Amino acid sequence: MGSSSGEGEPLASSNSGYDWDAFDSEAYLDHYYREPHPDDVDLARRTAAAIAAAPPAGAALDIIDVGTGPNLFPWLCALPRARSLTAWEYSRQNVDWLREELAGDELRPLWRYYWDVVSPGHVPDENPVAAIAAIARVEQASIFDLPKAQWDLATMFFCAESITRSEAEFASACRALAEAVRPGGTLVAAFLDQSRGYVVADRPFPALPVDADAIRAAFHPYVGDISVEPIGGSEAETHSGYTGSLFMVARTR
């Protein structure tokens, strides 16, 4: 998630112009996820439904989440279908945060709330942290270095458009995500609608403003079908700096 950074010095255009290891994971979590927003809940439900419907029906899948950040809901959505779970995250701060969360005994109340949303039939006292930790790994690596055709399904939330102000880098990131999935696999992603940057603990980070057409254009060469639907988008801000997001589901060629 991101916020507008319309004040101060101009942001660098390239992803390499930012100190991603200085990303404050807890400050980001506190600002954007501490209180569940209806749009975030909608996104979680859509994500869980898209993963549940991914082919082949009923099969366990190798699933990767790219640019995970300090966020467990991608794994909570994916757990019922997962044979393996991978977080592909560049920031050392976020990698450490994820590993510490997996080492915990219980979900934070926020993630318990999302677990109740995406898995309403679960046994109330079951601990998804243990189930995730048993099949998950956290890789510190760039989206631009994803290996090809290694996973059955990939998720990505607010990453490709929130690491750069360069259209070429955005396109490269989307290509890397698509090519990481085996042919006939599934992509599930969300993008900020027209975000221009965000601030975490007073440190600015970039964003490229994108719309549904830009998302379709970036993925078109690599997918056989694609849907992009809005979430939110009213006059009121969802979180500081933007008013909605765009939810994508696609099948790789």
Backbone bond lengths (Angstrom), bond angles and torsions (degrees), N, CA, C in turn:
res aa  C-N    CA-C-N  psi(-1)  N-CA   C-N-CA  omega(-1)  CA-C   N-CA-C  phi
1 M - - - 1.446 - - 1.523 108.56 -
2 G 1.327 117.89 152.50 1.444 118.97 -175.92 1.498 113.19 -142.97
3 S 1.314 115.34 161.75 1.448 120.94 177.96 1.510 110.14 -125.84
4 S 1.324 115.92 155.59 1.441 121.52 -178.30 1.515 110.78 -66.88
5 S 1.328 115.96 143.14 1.454 120.11 178.94 1.509 109.51 -125.99
6 G 1.290 117.00 51.88 1.445 122.13 -171.62 1.510 114.79 -73.35
7 E 1.355 120.34 -0.07 1.440 122.06 -179.63 1.522 110.13 -114.90
8 G 1.342 115.80 161.47 1.451 120.64 174.28 1.511 112.40 88.22
9 E 1.341 115.53 -162.58 1.450 121.44 -176.83 1.532 110.76 -68.99
10 P 1.353 116.83 148.67 1.463 119.24 177.10 1.524 110.87 -59.56
11 L 1.324 115.91 142.45 1.450 120.20 178.39 1.520 110.95 -76.91
12 A 1.334 116.31 147.73 1.451 120.65 172.34 1.522 109.24 -63.86
13 S 1.324 115.40 150.95 1.464 119.54 -178.20 1.520 112.39 -82.28
14 S 1.324 117.39 -39.24 1.454 121.40 -172.11 1.521 112.53 -86.15
15 N 1.309 115.10 148.40 1.460 122.16 174.86 1.525 111.54 -54.22
16 S 1.313 117.93 -35.99 1.461 121.81 -176.38 1.524 112.90 -71.48
17 G 1.329 118.02 -8.78 1.449 121.13 -178.89 1.516 114.22 -83.91
18 Y 1.341 117.66 9.49 1.462 121.88 -175.35 1.526 110.50 -128.14
19 D 1.319 114.97 146.15 1.459 121.29 178.63 1.527 108.43 -90.86
20 W 1.318 116.14 89.19 1.461 120.49 -175.58 1.523 112.50 -71.35
21 D 1.330 117.81 -21.71 1.453 119.78 176.08 1.526 111.75 -74.02
22 A 1.340 117.33 -10.28 1.460 121.39 175.83 1.526 111.89 -92.93
23 F 1.314 117.22 3.53 1.462 122.02 179.21 1.524 109.48 -63.44
24 D 1.328 117.27 123.63 1.461 122.36 -176.91 1.531 109.71 -88.37
25 S 1.315 115.82 99.19 1.466 121.29 -172.78 1.522 112.43 -61.27
26 E 1.321 116.95 -45.79 1.464 119.59 -177.12 1.525 111.65 -69.31
27 A 1.334 117.44 -36.03 1.466 119.77 177.20 1.516 110.65 -64.72
28 Y 1.333 116.91 -40.63 1.466 121.08 177.73 1.527 110.35 -63.27
29 L 1.318 115.62 -48.01 1.466 120.32 179.99 1.520 110.83 -59.08
30 D 1.325 116.39 -45.03 1.451 120.18 -176.83 1.525 111.68 -64.08
31 H 1.330 116.83 -38.56 1.462 119.97 -176.59 1.522 112.74 -77.29
32 Y 1.333 116.79 -40.38 1.470 119.43 -170.25 1.518 115.03 -102.64
33 Y 1.332 118.73 -22.55 1.461 119.16 -172.96 1.514 114.95 -127.09
34 R 1.328 118.36 -4.73 1.455 118.65 -173.66 1.528 112.20 -58.69
35 E 1.334 116.60 -40.87 1.459 121.45 176.79 1.527 108.77 -111.63
36 P 1.319 119.72 117.35 1.464 120.87 -179.11 1.523 111.42 -58.66
37 H 1.313 115.83 129.61 1.464 122.18 176.84 1.529 108.58 -97.98
38 P 1.334 119.06 146.40 1.471 119.86 179.57 1.517 113.78 -53.44
39 D 1.330 118.32 -35.34 1.461 119.90 178.60 1.523 111.44 -66.97
40 D 1.343 117.39 -37.31 1.458 120.61 177.27 1.527 110.82 -66.88
41 V 1.312 116.42 -38.58 1.467 120.56 177.88 1.527 109.75 -65.44
42 D 1.327 117.28 -41.98 1.462 121.91 176.17 1.522 110.41 -59.51
43 L 1.330 116.29 -44.24 1.457 120.65 178.84 1.523 111.30 -61.70
44 A 1.310 117.60 -43.59 1.461 120.69 179.41 1.524 111.06 -61.71
45 R 1.337 116.92 -43.81 1.465 120.13 179.51 1.531 110.82 -63.47
46 R 1.320 117.07 -44.43 1.476 120.50 179.56 1.526 110.52 -62.96
47 T 1.309 115.74 -40.74 1.464 119.57 -179.34 1.520 110.84 -64.21
48 A 1.316 116.85 -47.61 1.462 120.21 179.61 1.524 111.01 -60.42
49 A 1.333 117.35 -39.56 1.463 120.91 179.64 1.524 111.13 -67.27
50 A 1.337 117.38 -41.16 1.458 120.61 -179.82 1.523 111.32 -65.91
51 I 1.330 116.90 -39.18 1.464 119.89 177.90 1.523 110.44 -68.54
52 A 1.326 116.99 -40.69 1.466 120.20 178.69 1.519 111.59 -60.91
53 A 1.339 117.05 -32.15 1.463 121.64 -177.28 1.523 113.31 -89.59
54 A 1.322 118.54 -2.47 1.466 121.15 -175.06 1.527 111.17 -67.02
55 P 1.342 116.57 138.73 1.458 119.47 176.13 1.538 110.47 -77.76
56 P 1.332 115.07 157.47 1.464 129.18 -7.54 1.526 111.49 -75.56
57 A 1.305 115.63 141.18 1.457 122.02 -172.69 1.523 111.22 -55.20
58 G 1.319 115.75 128.09 1.451 121.13 174.08 1.513 115.92 79.52
59 A 1.322 118.53 -8.15 1.460 120.86 -177.11 1.524 110.59 -79.68
60 A 1.331 116.09 148.58 1.460 120.74 172.32 1.523 108.70 -75.12
61 L 1.327 116.14 140.45 1.463 121.47 -171.23 1.520 111.35 -121.97
62 D 1.325 115.13 147.52 1.460 121.58 167.25 1.520 107.05 -84.76
63 I 1.331 117.08 118.41 1.463 122.21 -170.19 1.524 109.59 -124.09
64 I 1.325 115.55 135.41 1.455 121.97 175.74 1.522 109.39 -120.50
65 D 1.326 115.98 141.36 1.460 122.06 168.72 1.510 107.77 -113.98
66 V 1.323 116.58 127.81 1.469 122.04 -172.78 1.526 109.56 -107.27
67 G 1.339 115.53 131.69 1.451 120.15 -177.49 1.513 111.88 68.82
68 T 1.316 116.70 44.33 1.462 122.13 -169.79 1.523 112.86 -59.95
69 G 1.326 117.13 -42.23 1.457 119.20 -176.47 1.514 111.66 65.63
70 P 1.333 118.17 -163.84 1.469 121.33 178.46 1.523 110.76 -84.15
71 N 1.322 115.98 72.21 1.464 121.01 -169.22 1.525 109.40 -151.36
72 L 1.318 117.12 121.03 1.463 120.79 178.17 1.519 113.62 -99.37
73 F 1.343 119.44 -10.76 1.459 117.02 -172.47 1.530 113.40 -65.95
74 P 1.361 120.95 -27.50 1.474 117.59 174.01 1.524 112.43 -59.73
75 W 1.330 117.04 -41.22 1.461 119.91 179.53 1.523 111.71 -71.52
76 L 1.317 117.44 -35.94 1.462 119.89 177.30 1.526 110.58 -63.13
77 C 1.326 116.90 -40.16 1.473 120.82 177.48 1.522 111.56 -65.94
78 A 1.336 116.07 -35.53 1.464 120.61 -173.06 1.530 113.13 -85.94
79 L 1.321 117.97 -22.40 1.463 121.23 -170.16 1.527 114.07 -52.31
80 P 1.347 120.57 -43.45 1.469 118.54 -177.06 1.530 114.61 -61.83
81 R 1.340 118.27 -22.12 1.468 120.99 -178.72 1.528 112.99 -106.87
82 A 1.316 118.31 -2.21 1.461 120.41 -165.82 1.528 113.66 -88.49
83 R 1.329 114.67 129.69 1.461 121.20 163.77 1.535 109.08 -86.58
84 S 1.335 115.20 -38.68 1.459 120.99 174.31 1.522 108.46 -142.79
85 L 1.334 115.99 152.62 1.459 123.04 178.79 1.529 108.72 -128.14
86 T 1.319 115.44 133.27 1.462 120.65 177.16 1.515 109.07 -128.54
87 A 1.328 116.32 132.89 1.461 121.32 167.44 1.519 107.31 -102.59
88 W 1.322 116.61 126.51 1.465 122.62 -179.24 1.528 106.44 -112.54
89 E 1.316 115.90 100.83 1.465 122.31 -168.87 1.523 110.34 -132.45
90 Y 1.322 116.31 136.09 1.462 121.16 -174.46 1.526 113.06 -89.20
91 S 1.322 118.10 -40.08 1.460 122.45 -173.81 1.533 111.56 -72.56
92 R 1.331 116.30 127.74 1.460 120.03 177.90 1.524 110.97 -60.75
93 Q 1.317 117.43 -38.68 1.467 120.16 178.21 1.529 111.08 -58.84
94 N 1.320 116.54 -45.02 1.466 120.11 -178.90 1.527 111.93 -69.96
95 V 1.331 116.94 -36.65 1.462 120.55 176.80 1.526 109.95 -60.94
96 D 1.332 116.37 -47.21 1.470 119.87 179.02 1.530 110.83 -61.85
97 W 1.331 116.23 -40.72 1.471 120.44 179.65 1.524 110.45 -60.73
98 L 1.330 116.98 -47.02 1.462 120.79 -179.08 1.522 111.37 -61.74
99 R 1.316 116.81 -44.21 1.460 119.70 -178.94 1.530 111.38 -65.22
100 E 1.321 116.55 -37.03 1.467 119.60 177.11 1.531 110.92 -66.90
101 E 1.331 117.45 -39.90 1.463 120.12 178.32 1.527 110.92 -62.16
102 L 1.327 117.11 -40.91 1.462 120.71 -179.77 1.525 111.51 -68.72
103 A 1.319 116.25 -25.54 1.463 119.43 -179.70 1.525 112.41 -81.66
104 G 1.324 117.35 -8.15 1.462 121.04 -178.93 1.517 112.44 -74.49
105 D 1.313 114.28 164.37 1.467 120.40 -178.94 1.521 113.09 -86.56
106 E 1.333 116.92 -21.24 1.457 119.98 -172.96 1.516 109.48 -152.99
107 L 1.328 115.82 156.38 1.454 121.51 175.68 1.517 111.22 -68.22
108 R 1.338 116.05 144.39 1.452 119.15 166.11 1.535 108.11 -61.89
109 P 1.344 117.61 155.85 1.471 119.61 179.57 1.520 113.40 -54.26
110 L 1.332 118.41 -35.64 1.459 120.97 178.49 1.518 111.36 -59.73
111 W 1.335 116.32 -48.36 1.468 119.21 -177.30 1.519 110.85 -73.26
112 R 1.317 117.84 -29.62 1.469 119.89 173.04 1.519 110.69 -61.60
113 Y 1.342 115.67 -38.68 1.464 119.98 177.38 1.531 109.95 -60.30
114 Y 1.334 116.98 -46.71 1.462 119.27 -179.68 1.528 111.79 -67.78
115 W 1.324 117.83 -34.36 1.459 120.59 176.68 1.529 110.13 -61.90
116 D 1.324 116.85 -40.08 1.460 120.45 176.55 1.527 111.04 -64.46
117 V 1.343 116.97 -34.16 1.467 121.70 -179.96 1.522 111.26 -69.22
118 V 1.335 116.92 -47.04 1.470 119.80 -170.65 1.520 112.86 -91.86
119 S 1.320 117.52 -13.12 1.464 120.49 -179.75 1.523 109.36 -137.29
120 P 1.342 116.63 66.47 1.465 119.56 -172.71 1.512 114.41 -65.24
121 G 1.323 117.90 -17.84 1.456 119.37 -179.18 1.511 114.78 -93.03
122 H 1.336 117.22 7.50 1.459 118.61 -175.66 1.530 111.45 -71.49
123 V 1.304 114.75 157.70 1.458 120.69 174.59 1.526 107.51 -69.11
124 P 1.323 119.74 128.36 1.465 121.15 -171.46 1.521 115.32 -55.11
125 D 1.333 118.39 -33.25 1.458 119.02 -175.85 1.526 112.74 -97.59
126 E 1.313 118.47 6.74 1.455 118.52 179.71 1.530 109.70 -73.01
127 N 1.315 115.65 151.64 1.455 121.48 -173.94 1.524 110.01 -113.90
128 P 1.331 118.27 99.22 1.456 119.42 -178.38 1.523 113.34 -67.32
129 V 1.341 118.50 -19.18 1.460 119.28 177.96 1.520 110.45 -59.15
130 A 1.311 117.21 -44.86 1.457 120.78 179.82 1.524 111.15 -63.45
131 A 1.340 116.60 -41.01 1.461 120.32 179.91 1.526 110.98 -66.28
132 I 1.326 117.11 -40.59 1.465 120.57 177.55 1.522 110.38 -65.72
133 A 1.331 117.06 -48.72 1.461 120.85 -176.89 1.524 112.19 -58.87
134 A 1.328 117.19 -29.52 1.463 120.98 -177.83 1.526 112.62 -69.37
135 I 1.343 117.26 -23.46 1.470 119.16 -175.17 1.532 112.59 -125.63
136 A 1.337 117.23 5.66 1.465 119.88 -171.94 1.521 112.17 -106.57
137 R 1.327 114.62 153.59 1.456 121.81 169.58 1.520 108.55 -140.29
138 V 1.308 116.17 150.29 1.460 122.62 179.13 1.515 107.87 -114.32
139 E 1.325 116.54 119.68 1.456 122.43 179.68 1.521 109.87 -107.08
140 Q 1.320 117.51 129.16 1.458 120.22 172.73 1.516 108.24 -91.18
141 A 1.342 115.37 106.49 1.456 120.14 -176.78 1.521 109.28 -165.54
142 S 1.319 115.43 162.10 1.456 122.51 -178.18 1.518 111.39 -83.93
143 I 1.319 115.94 147.76 1.466 120.64 173.04 1.521 111.01 -57.46
144 F 1.320 116.58 -31.77 1.461 120.64 -178.07 1.525 112.37 -72.03
145 D 1.332 117.81 -9.82 1.464 122.44 -179.51 1.519 112.92 -111.40
146 L 1.318 117.64 18.28 1.459 119.97 177.72 1.532 110.75 -61.66
147 P 1.327 118.11 134.07 1.473 119.66 172.63 1.523 110.28 -70.36
148 K 1.310 115.52 158.47 1.455 120.38 -175.43 1.534 111.54 -91.15
149 A 1.343 114.04 142.10 1.466 123.08 169.26 1.532 113.25 54.67
150 Q 1.326 116.57 45.16 1.457 120.60 -178.44 1.525 113.75 -105.40
151 W 1.328 117.74 -13.71 1.462 120.69 -173.81 1.525 111.32 -129.86
152 D 1.342 115.72 158.08 1.462 121.71 177.59 1.521 111.81 -86.78
153 L 1.330 116.14 -26.79 1.459 120.93 -176.66 1.524 108.46 -150.99
154 A 1.320 115.66 140.26 1.462 121.12 176.97 1.516 109.88 -127.59
155 T 1.319 115.65 138.32 1.455 121.14 170.60 1.525 108.76 -115.33
156 M 1.325 115.16 153.79 1.464 121.08 177.59 1.520 108.33 -156.42
157 F 1.329 116.05 123.90 1.457 120.27 -176.85 1.521 110.08 -122.78
158 F 1.331 115.36 111.63 1.462 122.39 172.14 1.524 111.32 58.29
159 C 1.319 115.87 46.53 1.460 120.47 -179.07 1.523 112.01 -113.34
160 A 1.328 118.64 -63.74 1.462 120.92 -169.95 1.521 112.75 -57.65
161 E 1.326 117.63 -35.30 1.462 121.81 -179.88 1.516 111.94 -89.75
162 S 1.333 118.22 -5.90 1.459 121.87 -174.72 1.523 112.93 -115.80
163 I 1.340 116.35 21.73 1.466 121.03 177.17 1.524 111.56 -125.86
164 T 1.330 117.63 2.55 1.461 120.98 -173.20 1.516 110.17 -163.61
165 R 1.337 115.37 161.01 1.458 121.18 169.01 1.530 110.47 -112.27
166 S 1.329 115.91 10.18 1.457 122.50 -177.47 1.522 111.02 -97.02
167 E 1.324 117.11 125.55 1.464 120.59 176.98 1.521 110.73 -62.92
168 A 1.329 117.43 -36.43 1.470 120.49 -179.63 1.524 110.73 -66.66
169 E 1.330 117.68 -40.74 1.457 119.84 178.67 1.526 110.92 -69.01
170 F 1.326 117.59 -37.35 1.463 120.19 175.13 1.527 110.09 -58.92
171 A 1.331 116.71 -47.02 1.465 120.57 179.64 1.526 111.25 -61.86
172 S 1.334 116.99 -40.39 1.462 120.63 178.95 1.523 111.56 -65.01
173 A 1.331 116.28 -39.19 1.454 119.97 179.01 1.527 110.97 -65.29
174 C 1.319 117.13 -42.63 1.469 120.63 178.56 1.523 110.82 -64.48
175 R 1.320 116.74 -40.69 1.468 119.93 177.56 1.527 110.35 -62.22
176 A 1.333 117.03 -44.89 1.463 120.41 -179.45 1.527 111.06 -60.29
177 L 1.338 116.27 -41.37 1.467 119.61 178.02 1.516 110.63 -61.68
178 A 1.323 117.26 -49.31 1.464 121.15 -177.34 1.525 111.49 -62.45
179 E 1.336 116.81 -41.33 1.462 120.06 -176.05 1.526 112.65 -76.26
180 A 1.337 117.43 -13.06 1.463 119.87 176.46 1.521 112.48 -73.86
181 V 1.348 116.36 -16.01 1.468 121.94 -176.60 1.527 109.74 -100.15
182 R 1.315 115.11 141.12 1.457 120.68 179.47 1.528 110.62 -65.06
183 P 1.340 118.25 153.16 1.467 120.15 177.84 1.524 111.71 -54.95
184 G 1.335 116.00 135.75 1.448 121.10 -177.50 1.511 113.74 84.17
185 G 1.337 117.24 2.82 1.446 121.63 178.88 1.522 112.35 -83.78
186 T 1.303 115.72 -174.05 1.458 121.68 -171.12 1.520 110.82 -122.33
187 L 1.329 115.02 139.06 1.458 122.95 171.08 1.524 108.06 -114.27
188 V 1.320 116.43 131.66 1.466 122.47 174.94 1.520 106.37 -128.88
189 A 1.327 117.18 121.60 1.462 119.38 -173.66 1.521 110.69 -148.88
190 A 1.316 114.98 159.56 1.464 121.18 173.19 1.518 108.83 -136.26
191 F 1.330 114.66 145.98 1.457 122.81 -175.88 1.525 108.90 -132.23
192 L 1.325 116.30 142.50 1.449 119.89 172.67 1.514 109.55 -68.01
193 D 1.319 116.28 137.46 1.460 122.21 -179.23 1.530 109.31 -85.89
194 Q 1.332 115.57 105.29 1.466 122.18 173.62 1.530 113.70 65.03
195 S 1.321 118.09 31.54 1.467 120.24 174.14 1.531 109.63 -72.32
196 R 1.324 116.36 147.73 1.464 120.92 -179.50 1.533 112.37 -120.82
197 G 1.310 117.77 11.82 1.445 120.74 178.38 1.513 110.84 140.48
198 Y 1.314 116.99 167.42 1.455 121.11 -178.48 1.520 109.86 -150.29
199 V 1.307 115.66 162.51 1.457 122.38 -176.43 1.522 108.61 -124.79
200 V 1.327 116.58 130.47 1.460 122.62 177.17 1.523 107.56 -125.09
201 A 1.328 116.52 116.18 1.467 121.89 -179.11 1.526 111.01 51.90
202 D 1.319 115.78 47.53 1.467 124.38 177.47 1.524 114.20 68.81
203 R 1.319 117.40 9.93 1.468 120.98 178.83 1.533 108.34 -108.92
204 P 1.349 117.63 123.53 1.468 119.33 -177.95 1.529 112.42 -78.78
205 F 1.331 114.76 143.94 1.460 121.95 173.95 1.527 108.18 -131.37
206 P 1.332 116.86 158.56 1.466 119.91 -169.75 1.516 113.61 -88.08
207 A 1.319 115.58 162.77 1.466 122.36 166.62 1.520 108.05 -152.48
208 L 1.306 115.13 147.18 1.459 122.13 174.81 1.524 107.83 -102.69
209 P 1.330 118.48 122.43 1.473 118.81 177.99 1.526 110.72 -67.04
210 V 1.326 116.59 121.65 1.463 121.51 -179.96 1.519 109.41 -127.66
211 D 1.335 115.31 158.01 1.456 122.22 174.45 1.521 108.10 -129.23
212 A 1.327 116.69 -176.72 1.465 120.66 -176.49 1.518 111.82 -60.86
213 D 1.328 117.59 -38.90 1.464 120.19 179.94 1.521 111.38 -64.13
214 A 1.333 117.24 -40.07 1.465 120.56 179.67 1.526 110.95 -65.38
215 I 1.327 116.81 -37.60 1.465 120.54 178.71 1.525 110.06 -66.90
216 R 1.314 116.86 -47.46 1.476 119.77 178.87 1.523 110.88 -59.47
217 A 1.318 117.40 -42.10 1.470 120.99 -178.69 1.526 110.82 -64.17
218 A 1.324 117.28 -38.61 1.459 120.33 -177.87 1.522 112.05 -68.21
219 F 1.338 117.96 -34.80 1.460 121.56 -175.65 1.524 113.75 -97.11
220 H 1.325 118.03 -15.81 1.466 121.43 -172.95 1.534 113.75 -51.72
221 P 1.334 120.68 -42.27 1.478 118.61 -177.54 1.526 114.15 -66.55
222 Y 1.335 117.75 -14.56 1.461 120.05 -169.91 1.521 113.99 -117.25
223 V 1.320 118.07 -2.56 1.458 120.40 -176.87 1.524 110.66 -127.37
224 G 1.341 114.73 152.52 1.452 119.61 178.91 1.507 112.97 -89.01
225 D 1.317 117.16 -29.86 1.460 121.67 173.95 1.517 108.01 -149.87
226 I 1.316 115.39 154.54 1.457 120.75 -175.04 1.518 109.32 -153.79
227 S 1.327 115.80 140.50 1.460 120.76 171.20 1.525 108.14 -126.70
228 V 1.324 115.64 140.44 1.460 121.84 177.42 1.520 107.35 -132.81
229 E 1.328 116.05 119.08 1.461 120.96 -175.55 1.520 110.29 -127.52
230 P 1.330 117.74 145.21 1.467 120.30 179.57 1.518 112.18 -77.40
231 I 1.319 114.75 148.82 1.454 123.02 168.94 1.529 106.55 -123.91
232 G 1.308 117.28 126.91 1.461 119.96 -176.74 1.517 110.49 71.07
233 G 1.329 115.78 -136.60 1.454 119.92 177.90 1.507 114.81 93.85
234 S 1.336 117.67 18.34 1.458 120.51 177.10 1.528 109.12 -81.51
235 E 1.321 115.71 -177.43 1.463 120.27 177.64 1.535 111.13 -66.65
236 A 1.335 117.31 -32.72 1.458 120.70 -178.01 1.527 110.44 -73.84
237 E 1.337 115.89 145.65 1.450 120.54 179.46 1.528 110.41 -73.70
238 T 1.338 115.41 137.47 1.458 120.73 172.09 1.527 109.12 -72.40
239 H 1.292 116.82 -54.49 1.453 125.51 168.05 1.516 105.51 -135.02
240 S 1.309 118.09 171.51 1.456 119.38 -173.84 1.522 111.37 -57.75
241 G 1.319 115.44 124.61 1.450 120.86 171.20 1.510 116.72 101.93
242 Y 1.308 119.17 -9.56 1.458 118.99 176.52 1.519 109.55 -152.73
243 T 1.328 114.65 162.73 1.461 119.39 -172.90 1.518 114.19 -119.27
244 G 1.309 118.47 -0.06 1.450 119.02 179.86 1.511 111.75 -178.43
245 S 1.326 115.79 179.08 1.452 121.51 179.96 1.520 109.63 -140.85
246 L 1.320 114.84 173.41 1.466 122.53 -177.78 1.519 108.36 -126.00
247 F 1.328 116.48 125.67 1.463 123.10 -174.54 1.521 109.21 -104.71
248 M 1.329 116.29 126.23 1.462 121.66 -175.86 1.522 111.23 -120.03
249 V 1.309 115.69 137.12 1.461 122.73 167.86 1.515 107.10 -128.36
250 A 1.335 117.84 133.15 1.465 121.14 -178.08 1.523 109.47 -146.32
251 R 1.313 115.29 158.48 1.465 122.56 175.10 1.533 108.76 -114.32
252 T 1.305 116.63 131.67 1.462 120.51 -176.72 1.520 111.55 -78.71
253 R 1.327 114.51 150.51 1.473 120.10 178.08 1.528 110.91 -74.97
